[in-house]
Amino acid sequence: MNRVPAAAKINLALIVGQQREDGLHEIVTILQRVDLCDSVTLDPAPELAVEGYRKDTLVRSALAKLAATAGDGSAWRVRLVKRIPLAAGLGGGSADAGAALSLANRTLSEPLPEDRLTSLAAEVGADVPFFLTPGPKLAEGAGERLRSLDLPQDYWILLALPRLARKRSTADVYRSFDEAGAGGGFEERRAALAESLVSVRRPRDFAAFPLNDLAMAAGRPPLVDELLERGAFRADVSGAGPAVYALFHHRAEAERAARRLRARARSWVVAPVW
C-alpha cells in the first residue's frame, strides 16, 4: 500500500531537563497516537517532490537523508493531505515524516533495518522515531530512546486549539523554558512519573502523571482547569502547545465540552489508536 494515515500524538506527560551540550534537552515523555490523521501517499519518481503542503520541511529532509543513505538514486513523489493543525504540539510534521520514511524504505531494494531507520529518523526530528512503530511509548534522551508501553485505550480525547492562541515554534518555547530556569529537579520529576506509570491500571490513573513542564513554565492555560471542571479526569497541554487535550470516560462528555468551547477553540473529539 502506498497510502497510509499519519496519526497525531498527544503527550500524556512531558518532563524536561536543562539544555545539554549538544543544544538539545533531556526529556521523558509518554506519547500516545490519536485518530486525527493526515494522509501520506508515496510513489517512486525521477526526483524528490512533496506536494499538498508547500511549507513542508520534515518529509523532504527525511526522504533526502534516506536516499543519501541508500545511495542507489532512489527518489519519491509524496502527496500530503493535512488535517492535523500546524504548530500545535500534536506532531503532524513528525507523523508525516515517519509515515513517508516507512513507505519509502519499503521501496528500496535493500530496506534499512529498523535500528538504522530509527537513527535516521532521529536526525530529522526528536518525535519522528515514535511514528515508525505502533503503540504508545515512553520516550527518553532527546526523544529517540523509546520503550513500548501497554496503556489502557478505552477513553475519549477532546483536542482543543484556542482560536486566539499565539503560535510559537518549538525552539522558541524551549528557549523561554530555559530563560525561566525551569529545568531543575529533573530526576525527581522523572522518578515521580516512573512511580505513577507503574500504577496505571485504568485510564483515570493518568491523572497522577506530572503535568507538562513546558506549559507549567509558561503558565498553565485557563482552558486546562476549565476542562477539568467540565468532567475531564486529565487535561494538559500537548508538547510545546498551544493545543490542549482533555481525557473523558465517555464520548458524550467530551462532545458536550467541545460544544461549550466552540466560540473560543477549534476542537476534535478523537480516540486513542495503537
C-alpha positions as CSV (number, residue, x, y, z in Angstrom):
1,M,0.0,0.0,0.0
2,N,1.5,3.4,-1.0
3,R,-1.0,5.5,1.1
4,V,-1.2,5.5,4.9
5,P,-2.7,7.6,7.6
6,A,-0.3,9.7,9.7
7,A,-1.8,10.0,13.2
8,A,-1.4,12.9,15.5
9,K,0.0,12.4,19.0
10,I,-0.5,13.8,22.5
11,N,2.0,13.9,25.3
12,L,0.3,12.2,28.3
13,A,3.2,13.6,30.3
14,L,6.3,15.7,29.4
15,I,9.2,16.2,31.8
16,V,12.0,18.5,30.5
17,G,15.6,18.9,31.9
18,Q,18.2,21.6,31.2
19,Q,19.8,22.1,27.8
20,R,22.6,19.7,27.0
21,E,25.9,20.5,25.4
22,D,24.5,19.4,22.0
23,G,21.8,22.0,22.3
24,L,19.0,19.5,22.9
25,H,17.1,18.9,26.1
26,E,16.9,15.7,28.1
27,I,13.2,14.7,28.3
28,V,10.9,12.0,29.5
29,T,7.6,11.8,27.8
30,I,4.7,9.5,27.2
31,L,3.5,9.5,23.6
32,Q,0.0,8.3,22.5
33,R,-1.4,8.4,19.0
34,V,-4.9,9.7,18.4
35,D,-7.2,9.2,15.4
36,L,-6.8,12.7,13.9
37,C,-4.8,11.9,10.8
38,D,-3.1,13.3,7.8
39,S,-2.8,11.2,4.7
40,V,0.5,10.4,3.1
41,T,0.8,8.9,-0.4
42,L,4.2,7.9,-1.8
43,D,5.3,6.6,-5.2
44,P,8.8,6.2,-6.7
45,A,9.6,9.1,-9.0
46,P,12.5,10.5,-11.1
47,E,13.2,13.2,-8.4
48,L,12.1,14.0,-4.9
49,A,8.8,16.1,-4.8
50,V,6.5,16.8,-1.9
51,E,3.0,18.1,-2.8
52,G,0.0,19.3,-0.9
53,Y,1.8,21.4,1.7
54,R,4.2,24.0,0.5
55,K,5.8,24.6,3.9
56,D,6.9,21.0,4.5
57,T,10.5,20.6,5.6
58,L,10.5,17.3,7.6
59,V,9.2,15.0,4.9
60,R,11.6,16.4,2.3
61,S,14.5,16.2,4.8
62,A,13.7,12.7,5.9
63,L,13.5,11.3,2.3
64,A,16.6,13.2,1.3
65,K,18.5,11.5,4.1
66,L,17.1,8.1,3.2
67,A,18.0,8.5,-0.4
68,A,21.6,9.5,0.5
69,T,21.9,6.5,2.9
70,A,20.5,4.1,0.3
71,G,22.9,5.5,-2.3
72,D,21.0,4.0,-5.2
73,G,19.5,7.0,-6.8
74,S,16.1,6.4,-5.2
75,A,13.6,9.3,-5.2
76,W,9.9,9.6,-4.5
77,R,6.8,11.8,-5.1
78,V,4.8,12.4,-1.9
79,R,1.3,13.8,-1.6
80,L,0.1,15.1,1.8
81,V,-3.4,15.8,2.8
82,K,-3.2,17.8,6.0
83,R,-5.9,17.5,8.8
84,I,-3.6,17.9,11.8
85,P,-3.3,21.6,12.8
86,L,0.1,23.1,12.2
87,A,2.5,24.2,15.0
88,A,0.0,22.9,17.7
89,G,2.1,20.4,19.7
90,L,0.3,17.4,18.0
91,G,3.2,16.2,16.0
92,G,1.7,16.5,12.5
93,G,5.0,17.2,10.7
94,S,6.8,14.4,12.5
95,A,3.9,12.0,11.8
96,D,4.1,12.8,8.1
97,A,7.9,12.3,8.1
98,G,7.6,9.0,9.9
99,A,4.9,7.7,7.5
100,A,6.9,8.8,4.5
101,L,10.1,7.2,5.8
102,S,8.3,3.9,6.4
103,L,6.7,3.8,3.0
104,A,9.9,4.9,1.1
105,N,12.1,2.3,3.0
106,R,9.8,-0.5,1.7
107,T,10.5,0.5,-1.9
108,L,14.3,0.1,-1.5
109,S,15.9,-2.9,-3.0
110,E,17.7,-3.3,0.4
111,P,15.5,-1.6,3.0
112,L,17.3,-0.2,6.1
113,P,17.0,-2.4,9.2
114,E,14.7,-0.9,12.0
115,D,17.6,0.4,14.2
116,R,19.2,2.2,11.3
117,L,15.9,3.7,10.1
118,T,15.2,4.8,13.7
119,S,18.6,6.5,13.9
120,L,18.0,8.3,10.6
121,A,14.5,9.4,11.8
122,A,16.1,10.9,15.0
123,E,18.3,13.1,12.8
124,V,15.2,14.6,11.2
125,G,13.3,15.4,14.5
126,A,13.0,14.2,18.0
127,D,9.4,12.8,17.7
128,V,9.9,11.2,14.3
129,P,11.2,7.8,15.6
130,F,8.0,7.3,17.6
131,F,5.9,7.3,14.4
132,L,7.8,4.4,12.8
133,T,6.3,1.7,15.0
134,P,2.8,1.2,16.6
135,G,1.8,1.6,20.2
136,P,2.2,4.1,23.0
137,K,5.8,4.7,24.0
138,L,7.9,6.1,26.8
139,A,10.5,8.4,25.1
140,E,13.7,9.5,26.8
141,G,17.0,11.1,25.8
142,A,16.1,13.8,23.3
143,G,13.1,11.6,22.4
144,E,14.9,9.0,20.4
145,R,15.1,6.3,23.1
146,L,11.8,4.5,23.0
147,R,10.2,1.8,25.2
148,S,6.8,0.3,24.3
149,L,4.0,0.8,26.9
150,D,0.8,-1.2,27.4
151,L,-1.6,1.6,28.3
152,P,-5.4,1.5,28.5
153,Q,-7.1,2.7,25.4
154,D,-10.7,2.9,26.5
155,Y,-11.3,6.6,26.8
156,W,-12.1,9.7,24.7
157,I,-10.0,12.7,24.0
158,L,-11.0,16.3,23.3
159,L,-8.4,18.3,21.5
160,A,-8.8,22.0,21.7
161,L,-6.8,24.6,19.9
162,P,-7.7,28.1,21.2
163,R,-8.6,30.4,18.3
164,L,-6.5,33.3,19.6
165,A,-3.6,31.2,20.7
166,R,-0.2,32.6,19.8
167,K,1.7,30.2,17.5
168,R,5.3,29.7,18.6
169,S,7.9,27.4,17.3
170,T,9.1,24.5,19.4
171,A,12.5,26.1,19.6
172,D,11.0,29.4,20.9
173,V,9.0,27.5,23.6
174,Y,12.2,25.7,24.8
175,R,14.1,29.0,24.8
176,S,11.5,30.5,27.1
177,F,11.7,27.4,29.3
178,D,15.5,27.9,29.6
179,E,15.2,31.6,30.3
180,A,12.8,30.8,33.1
181,G,15.4,28.5,34.7
182,A,12.7,25.7,34.8
183,G,14.9,22.6,34.2
184,G,15.9,21.9,37.8
185,G,14.6,18.9,39.7
186,F,14.5,16.8,36.6
187,E,15.5,13.5,38.2
188,E,12.8,13.9,40.9
189,R,10.1,14.5,38.4
190,R,11.3,11.6,36.3
191,A,11.1,9.4,39.4
192,A,7.6,10.6,40.1
193,L,6.5,9.8,36.6
194,A,8.0,6.3,36.8
195,E,6.2,5.6,40.1
196,S,2.8,6.8,38.7
197,L,3.3,4.8,35.5
198,V,3.8,1.5,37.3
199,S,0.4,2.1,39.0
200,V,-1.6,2.6,35.8
201,R,-4.5,0.1,35.5
202,R,-7.3,2.3,34.2
203,P,-7.4,5.5,32.2
204,R,-8.2,7.6,35.3
205,D,-4.8,6.6,36.6
206,F,-3.3,9.0,34.0
207,A,-4.4,11.8,36.4
208,A,-1.4,11.0,38.6
209,F,1.1,11.8,35.9
210,P,3.2,15.0,36.4
211,L,2.0,17.9,34.2
212,N,3.7,19.2,31.1
213,D,6.9,21.1,32.2
214,L,6.9,23.4,29.2
215,A,3.3,24.5,29.9
216,M,3.9,24.9,33.7
217,A,7.0,27.1,33.0
218,A,4.9,29.4,30.7
219,G,1.8,29.4,32.9
220,R,-0.9,26.8,32.6
221,P,-3.7,27.9,30.2
222,P,-7.0,28.6,31.9
223,L,-8.6,26.2,29.4
224,V,-6.9,23.3,31.2
225,D,-8.7,24.0,34.5
226,E,-12.0,24.7,32.7
227,L,-11.9,21.3,31.1
228,L,-11.2,19.6,34.4
229,E,-14.2,21.4,35.8
230,R,-16.3,20.0,32.9
231,G,-15.5,16.4,33.8
232,A,-12.2,15.6,32.3
233,F,-10.1,13.3,34.5
234,R,-6.9,14.6,32.9
235,A,-6.2,17.8,31.0
236,D,-2.9,19.3,29.9
237,V,-1.1,21.0,27.0
238,S,0.3,18.6,24.4
239,G,4.0,19.0,23.6
240,A,5.1,22.6,23.0
241,G,1.4,23.6,22.6
242,P,-0.7,25.5,22.2
243,A,-3.2,22.6,21.7
244,V,-4.8,21.3,24.9
245,Y,-6.1,17.8,25.4
246,A,-8.7,16.6,27.9
247,L,-9.5,12.9,28.7
248,F,-13.0,11.7,29.3
249,H,-14.5,8.3,30.2
250,H,-17.5,8.9,27.8
251,R,-17.7,10.3,24.3
252,A,-20.8,12.3,25.2
253,E,-18.9,14.1,27.9
254,A,-16.2,15.1,25.5
255,E,-18.7,16.3,22.9
256,R,-20.6,18.3,25.4
257,A,-17.4,20.1,26.5
258,A,-16.4,20.7,22.8
259,R,-19.8,22.4,22.2
260,R,-19.1,24.8,25.1
261,L,-15.8,25.7,23.6
262,R,-17.0,26.3,20.0
263,A,-16.7,30.0,20.0
264,R,-13.2,30.0,21.6
265,A,-11.4,27.0,20.2
266,R,-11.3,24.6,17.3
267,S,-11.9,21.2,18.7
268,W,-11.9,17.5,17.7
269,V,-13.3,14.5,19.7
270,V,-11.0,11.6,19.0
271,A,-10.0,8.2,20.4
272,P,-6.5,6.8,21.1
273,V,-5.2,4.5,18.4
274,W,-2.4,1.9,18.7
